[in-house]
Amino acid sequence: MALLDVAGHIADLSALPIAAVGFGLTLWQLRKTRKAAEAARDAAHTAQAAISRSNVLVLIPQLQRIEEELERAVLSKSKTLVRSHLQSWRWQAGQMKGLLKAGSLGTDELLIDIQDSISGASEAASQLLSTGDLDLADVTKVARSSMARATNELSSIASMQGIQSGGS
């Protein structure tokens, strides 16, 4: 019986230090886990910004090409091609606007210029659905002007983002 009493007494005395060590190890592991989670979050934000920047850099020349092709289609008086390029612009410019907003890459003025170009392209495309002889240069004048403003500003964004992506 004395042996059982001694063992019980030792168990009583050792329970508290063992519990304290276990609690300390748990806190230490939680700190490590929190630091790892924060590092993972930061890495995800960095990756998201890099992906957004890369997509912006890919879309800028596409928008510039659409603008050029639209002007060629207007000069060649191809109503079908003009409408197709206006639709392409709307889609690509909408993508660009979303990327710029998500990545906080563009100024408010640029976002407004892009939205104006999307609206202008939509309006011009709608006018092209009417029958009759249309002056394509006149119908697309507002859209082409707002596209030019947007692509001019996007060129500076391309330079800035190209420098940043090369440095990261």
C-alpha positions in Angstrom: 0.0 0.0 0.0 2.8 2.4 0.8 4.1 1.9 -2.8 0.7 2.9 -4.2 0.5 5.9 -2.0 4.0 7.1 -3.1 3.2 6.5 -6.8 -0.1 8.5 -6.4 1.8 11.3 -4.6 4.4 11.4 -7.4 1.6 11.4 -10.0 -0.1 14.3 -8.3 3.1 16.3 -8.1 4.3 15.6 -11.6 0.9 16.3 -13.3 1.2 20.1 -13.0 4.7 20.4 -14.5 3.9 18.0 -17.3 0.7 19.9 -18.1 2.6 23.2 -18.1 5.3 21.8 -20.5 2.5 20.5 -22.8 0.7 23.9 -22.7 4.0 25.6 -23.5 4.7 23.3 -26.4 1.2 23.9 -27.7 1.7 27.7 -27.6 5.1 27.4 -29.3 3.5 25.2 -32.1 0.7 27.7 -32.5 3.2 30.6 -33.0 5.0 28.6 -35.6 1.7 27.7 -37.3 0.6 31.4 -37.3 3.9 32.5 -38.8 3.7 29.9 -41.5 0.1 30.9 -42.3 1.1 34.6 -42.5 4.0 33.7 -44.8 1.6 31.7 -47.0 -0.9 34.5 -47.1 1.8 37.0 -48.1 3.1 34.6 -50.8 -0.4 34.2 -52.1 -0.9 38.0 -52.3 2.5 38.4 -54.1 1.5 35.6 -56.5 -1.9 37.2 -57.2 -0.3 40.6 -57.9 2.3 39.0 -60.2 -0.5 37.1 -62.1 -2.6 40.3 -62.4 0.5 42.3 -63.6 1.3 39.6 -66.2 -2.3 39.5 -67.5 -2.3 43.3 -67.8 1.0 43.2 -69.7 -0.5 40.6 -72.1 -3.8 42.5 -72.6 -2.2 45.9 -73.4 -0.8 44.9 -76.8 -4.0 43.1 -77.6 -6.0 46.2 -77.0 -3.5 48.3 -79.1 -3.8 45.7 -81.9 -7.6 45.8 -81.8 -7.5 49.6 -82.0 -5.3 49.4 -85.1 -7.4 46.7 -86.7 -10.5 48.8 -86.1 -9.0 51.8 -87.9 -8.0 49.6 -90.8 -11.6 48.1 -90.9 -13.0 51.7 -90.9 -10.7 52.7 -93.8 -11.7 49.6 -95.7 -15.3 50.3 -95.0 -16.0 46.8 -93.7 -19.1 47.1 -91.5 -18.7 43.5 -90.4 -15.1 43.8 -89.4 -15.7 47.1 -87.6 -18.5 45.5 -85.6 -16.3 42.5 -84.8 -13.4 44.7 -83.6 -15.7 46.8 -81.5 -17.0 43.6 -79.8 -13.4 42.4 -79.3 -12.5 45.7 -77.7 -15.5 45.5 -75.3 -14.5 42.1 -74.1 -10.7 42.8 -73.8 -11.2 46.2 -72.3 -13.7 44.8 -69.7 -11.0 42.2 -68.8 -8.4 45.0 -68.5 -10.7 47.1 -66.3 -11.3 44.2 -63.9 -7.6 43.4 -63.7 -6.6 47.1 -63.1 -9.2 47.4 -60.3 -8.3 44.1 -58.7 -4.6 44.9 -58.7 -5.0 48.6 -57.9 -2.8 49.2 -61.0 -4.7 52.0 -62.7 -5.7 55.5 -61.9 -9.4 56.5 -61.6 -9.0 58.5 -64.8 -7.7 55.4 -66.7 -10.6 53.3 -65.4 -13.0 56.0 -66.6 -11.3 56.2 -70.0 -11.6 52.4 -70.3 -15.3 52.5 -69.3 -15.9 55.3 -71.8 -14.3 53.2 -74.5 -16.4 50.2 -73.7 -19.6 52.3 -73.7 -18.5 54.0 -77.0 -17.8 50.6 -78.6 -21.1 49.3 -77.5 -23.0 52.3 -78.8 -21.1 52.2 -82.1 -21.8 48.4 -82.5 -25.5 49.0 -81.9 -25.6 51.8 -84.6 -24.0 49.4 -87.0 -27.0 47.0 -86.7 -29.1 49.6 -88.5 -29.6 49.1 -92.2 -28.6 51.8 -94.7 -25.4 53.5 -95.7 -23.4 54.5 -92.6 -20.2 56.6 -92.4 -18.1 54.1 -90.4 -15.6 56.8 -89.4 -18.4 59.0 -88.0 -20.2 56.1 -86.3 -17.0 55.0 -84.5 -15.4 58.4 -83.9 -16.3 58.6 -80.2 -15.3 55.0 -79.6 -12.0 55.3 -81.4 -11.2 58.5 -79.6 -11.8 57.0 -76.2 -9.9 53.9 -77.2 -6.9 56.1 -78.1 -7.0 57.8 -74.7 -7.1 54.4 -72.9 -4.3 52.8 -74.9 -2.2 55.9 -74.5 -2.5 55.7 -70.8 -2.1 51.9 -70.8 1.3 52.3 -72.5 2.7 54.1 -69.5 1.1 51.3 -67.3 2.9 48.8 -69.4 6.2 50.5 -68.8 5.7 50.7 -65.1 4.5 47.1 -64.7 7.3 45.8 -67.0 9.9 47.4 -64.7 8.2 46.1 -61.6 7.8 42.6 -62.9 11.5 42.5 -63.9 12.5 43.7 -60.4 10.4 41.2 -58.4 
